[in-house]
Amino acid sequence: MDLEHIYKDMLEERASRVEYEGTIRGTCEEFCPRFEHIERAIRGDISKFEQNVVFKKFYRSTAGKSKSFPEDVRPINILLKATNYLIDLSYNDFSIEMYKFIENRTRSIRTDINLQELNCCSSIKILEKIARFHIVYNYALFDNREFESHLNLDQLKKIILTLEDMYTINNIYNEEFIAYNLLLSIDSKYPQAEKHLFLRKVQQSYEIRKFYQQGNLFKYFLECRKLDFLSFCVSLSAFDRVRMKGIEVFGKSFVEKIDISLFQKILYCSKMETKSLLDKMNVEVTSDKADFKDSDIYETESCIYKERKEKIGLSSLSVLIYLGDIDYKIHKILLNKFLCSFIELTYHKRWSCRSQEGRQLLMTFLNY
């Protein structure tokens, strides 16, 4: 029996069934449900990245689509395997085609999590990995004209908001993603972060946010240079906006010609980026000097050329996406072990790390 007949029989059988009510518990043990696999194979809707393994596809609108049944939804163990497979697939290819493929297939994973109302630790791990994927690609494709950074960041914000809900349900928190959200919401209020200001990563993002809102551009970029790689990737999208604000301030303050090396130092950008920004702001540049005297500063539609300042280390990319800021985490683990030993030796049984007083003392030290 060919695929057309199999598909027709399955379609008739599904049409006769009552749509599932309540929370679905997925039973699909494959990365792509059989019905969808056959349907897409008939339509020729198989990606070039799916020659070996086919993944469930995300559709923007479910209008007119077939009903969802348990066999169409993947359980958490399959979702975790699918996420890991997709992340591994992306390591050696930073093309816009690969990004669009992974972004679509991870959205289908998120949909399956939502359908089943999963809030377990495994679903948190999945969403954290997907969030880091969006963060890394925000950097990798930042100067690609086909890459829509604002849409990528919109998805990242949605994932982080979902994560925050899951953290609340599980009575935990992850300072890494609180810090990312502070950088993402740099133009808006984020009062939830205030109770976590004792955490070093959150403090750092809060300082950057403060300098941005104060218009202290030099300190803003100075602090951004201290960020870990993933946090830098998150903050990257705000750089041009901040730099143009800085150039506008210079235009109102100076009438003489200014060497563009001054902008490079204060605004943390390359010579090429500086010239592109000045051109975008309609500022004439002659012999590497910006002339504000006869310039009518405004933003034009010309493209800003960007130059990445760091290279993604492919050998460590898996560690970044799977674990996040690993250096910071190793630092905390080592500090934890050192302080445990110190408290045990200093206070002996009275303030052991297993006692309530010992744990409180330990947390006080760790949070500085």
N, C-alpha and C positions, 0 to 999 in steps of 0.2 A: 504493500500500500504506500503511495507516494505522500509527500508532506501535505499537499493540497487536501487530500481525503482525510488525513489524520487531523488537520486543522479544522476542517468542516465538522467532523464528528465531535471534536472537543468543544467547538463553539456552540453546537446544538446542546450538548450535555450541560454546559455552563449556563446557557440561557434558561434552561428548565429548573435550575436550582434557585433557591431563595437566597438573597444577599445576606451575608453573614452580619449578625447584629452583635453589638458589644465589642469588647476589646479582643482583637485578633491575636492569636498565638501562632506564629509562623511555623510551618512544617517543611518548608522547602529546604532540601539539603544540598542544593546546587547554588552557584553564584548567580545563575539566571533561571527563573522558573521555566519549566518545560513549555508551557503554553506560549509565553512571550518569546522564547527561543525559536520555536517553530514559526510563529507569526512574523518575526523579524527576518528569519531566514528566507521565507517566501517573498518578502518585500525587498530583500537584498540590503537590509538595514543592519549590517554587521560591520563594525569599525575595523580599520586596518590593524588596530591594536588588539583586536579580539580574535586573531587567527588561531590562537591556542585555547584561550578561555573566554567565554562570553559572560558579560556581567549584566545584571538587571539595569535597564535604562530609566532615567528620570524624564517624565513628560511634564511640561509646564502647565498644561491644563488637562484635567481628568474628564472634561465634558465629552460624552460620547464614547468613553473608554469602557472596556469590559469591567464587570464587577470584580472586586478583590476577594479572594478566598484564602484560607490558611496556606494552601499549597503555593500561593503567589508571594508569600511573605517569608523572608529568611529569619531564622532564630538568631539569637545573639552570638552563638559560637560561629555560625557561618558568616555573619556580618563582620566579626573580628578578623576572620581569615581573609575575607574579601578586601577589607581595608588594608591589611598588611600587604596583600598581593598587589593592590593598586599603588600603594606608596612605593614598594620595591620597583614597580614598573617605571616609575617616574624618575629614578635616580640619574639615568644617563641621557635624558632627553628633556631639555628645557624649552621645547618648541611650544608655540601657541596651540598647535593641534593637540599635543599631549595634555596641555593644561585643560583645554575644553573637554577632552575625553574624561580625564580624572575628575574634573569638577562635576560633570554630569553624573558619573557613576557614584561618586560619594554623596551626591544629593539624594540619589535613590536609597542609599544606605541610611541617611538621616530620615528619609520618609518611612522606611521600615521600622526604625527606632520609634518614631512618633506614633505610627499605627498601633504598635504593641505597648505604647506608654512605658517604655523601658527607662528605668532610672538607676540601674545597678552600676557597680564599679566598672564592668566591662564596657558599658555604653559610654561612660565618662571617658575611658581610655580611647575609645573609637573617635569620639568628637574632638578630643584634645589633639589626636594625630591629624585629623582632617583640618582642624584650625591651623596647625603648624604648616600643613601643606599650602594653605592659602597665604600664609605669612611668607614662606620661602619664595613662592611664585610671584608675590607682590614685588619682590626684589629682582628675581631672575628675569622677569618680563617687563620691568618698569619702563624701559626705553623702546618697547615694541609698540608700534602705532596701532596694531590690532588689539592690543591688550587694554581692556577697560578696567582700570585700577579701582574706580569707585564702585563698580559692581562686585568686584572681588572682595573689597572691604565691607560691602553691605552683607555679603554672605558670611564673612568672618564675624561681624557684629552679631548676626543672628545666632551663629554657633556659640559664641561666648555667652550670650544671654541665656540660651538653653542650658549651657554648662553651669551658669550661676544658679539657675533653678534646681539643677540636679545636686549641686554642692549643698544648697539649703536643705533639700530633702534628706540628704545623707549626713547632714550636720558636719560637713567638712568645708575646707576652702583651699584654693590653690593660688598662691600669691603671684605665680607666673601670669595667669590669665586676668587677675585683677589689675596687674601692672599694664598688660596689653590693652585692656579696656580703657584705662586712664589715658593712654596715648591715643587711642582711637576716638575718644570723646573729648578731645582737647578743646573744642569750641563750645561744649555744653557741660552742664552740671552732672556730677556723678557722686552723689552723697553716700552711696553704699560703700565707697572705698575708704571713707574717713575712719571707720572702725578698724581698718587694717594698716593704718599709717605707721604702726610700730615695726612693720616688715620692711627690710632694706630695699627690696626691689620695688615695692609700692612707693616708698619714700622717694626713690630716684625718679620714677615716672611723675610723681606729684610735683617734684621740683621743676622738671621740664615743663610741665603744664603751667606752673606758676609763672615761670620766666616768659613763656609764650603769651600769657594773658597780660603780663606787665609790659610787654613790648621790649623786653631786654633780650635782644636777638643774639648778642655776643654770648651771654651766659646760656641761652637756650641751646645754641649749637655746641658750646663747650661741654655741656652735660650730655648732649646727644652722642658726642664722640666717645663717651664712657659706657654707652649702652652695650649689652651683649648683642650678638649677631641678630637674633630673632627680634628683639625689641627695636633694633635699628631698622630692620625690614618693615616693621609696623609704622614707625615714625616717618619713613621715607616719603610717603605721599603728601605729607604736610610741608615738606621742605620748600618746594617752589612757591607755595602760598606765603610762607614766612619770609622767604628771600625777596619776593616782590614787594612785600610790606616794608622791608628794610630799605630797598632801593627808593621807594616812594618817600621815605623819611629823609634819605640823603638828598633827594631832589629838592626838597623843601628847605634843606639846611645849607646847601652849597650852591654857589654860582660859578666858582672856578672849576677847571678841569681836575678830575680826581683819577689817580692811577688805579686801574681795576684790580691790582694786587691787594688793595685795601679791602675790596669787597670779597675777594677770595678768602682772606684771612677771617673776616668777621662773619661771613655768611657760609663758610665751610663748603666752598664749591670750586670746581676746576676753572681754568681759564676759559675753556670752551663753554661751560655752563654759564659762566658770568657774562660772556659776550652774548649768548643766546637770551639770557634774562633781560639784559639791557636793551637788546633789539626788540624783545617782546614789549618792553615798557616804553618804546619809542625814544630811547636815549642814544644819541650819536656817540660812537666810539672811534677815536682817531689816535693812531700810534699808541694803542693800549691805554688811552685815557678817556674817561667818560665826561662828556660835556653836557652839563645840566642847564647851562645858561639859556640856550635857545631851544631847549627840549620841552615839548608839551607831553608830560608823562601820562600815559594811559596804557591799558592792556590791549594789545593787538591779538589777532587770531593766529599769528605765526607759531610754529611748533617750537617747543623748548627741547633742545637736544640735551640728553642726559648722559652722564658717564659714570658707570658704577665704580665705586671706590674700593670695593673689596671683591674677592672672588669666592664663589661658593666652593668649598672643599668637598668634592664628591665622596671622598673616603669617609668624611664625618657627617655627611648629610643624613644618613640613616639614624645616627645618634641624635641629631638635632630634632628630627621629626618624631621619633619614637619617645625621646626623653626630655626634649626642651633644652633649657640652659643647663647643660650637664656640669659645667665648671662650678656654677653656683650651688648646685645640688651636692656635688662632691665636697665642696667647702663646708656646707652645713652638716653633712654626715661626719666629716673629720672633726669639726668643732664640737659636735654632739658627743662623740666618743671621748674627746679630750676632756670636755667639761664633766662628763659622767665620772671619768677616772679621778679628776681633780676633786669633785665633790665627795666621792667615796673616800678618798684618802684624807681629805681635810676634815670632814664632819663625821666620818665613820658611820655607825649605825643610826645615829640620831637624825642625820639628814641624808640618808641614802637616796639614790635616784629613784628608788621604788616607792619612797614615801611621798606624801602630798607636798610637804615643804620642799623636798629635794627637787621634785618636778617643777614646782613654781620657780625655784631659784635657777634651775637649768634653763627654763623658757625665758627668764629675764635676761640671762647672758646671751642666749641664742638670738634674741631679737635685736641686739645691738650690733 
